[in-house]
Amino acid sequence: MPVKIVLTVVVCILVAVAGLFGFIYSGFYDVAALHPDKPWVAWALHKTSDRAIQVRLAGIEVPPGLDKPDIVQAGGRLFGANCIVCHSGPGLQPTAIAQGINPAPPNLFRANRHPRMDEMFWFIKNGVKMTGMPGFGKTHPDEDIWALCAFLRTAPGMSAQDFADKTGIRVLSSDKPAG
Ligand code: HEC
């Protein structure tokens, strides 16, 4: 390769690296959770996360028997103990934590949601960096994570009564008790 081309490539790389460090050290990028991301940043982050998860779903096999009521109930109890602080539930007010997190924790009880078992398993087991979603694979066996999935499969459109029966949670300590 002629020396000129090699030099041009090297200079371009150096300028790009200098630009990157300049951006990092300038403090220009706003990391405040309360300020929404620019649309192109939000798009890039969501796409990166979405693709990263889709290419990692292969090989996750949904075990049989997850519709058994005792497994759904066990998942409900685990949800009550670990998840409602962020994801809330029917009949509950969103906590201060849920309101302050960016990206906002998705509502898993929306009537038009179509939960995918393998995808939920991946999310719950691994968590997602820089979103607040913790990876429960560090502390919980796969069996518990599948129980959570079993419960969440019944979540779309769930009534407040059903939610309270399955999770054992009616009022959060941060809620004002009703009545
Ligand atoms: C500290 C807050 C927090 C806690 C606690 C938490 N989550 Fe999340 N969760 C999030 C956030 C934020 C996201 C969105 C992540 C993203 O944008 O990729 C999320 C995403 C998810 C998703 C993917 C939903 C979708 O369709 O995008 C599932 C499923 C989920 N959480 C289940 C759980 C379960 C089950 C628990 C408890 C065992 C739990 N989460 C605990 C914050 C939390």
Residues whose N, C-alpha, C, O or C-beta is under 5 A from the ligand:
A	BS01	HEC	L78 N82 C83 C86 P103 A104 P105 P106 M120 F123 I124 V128 T131 G132 M133 P134 L148
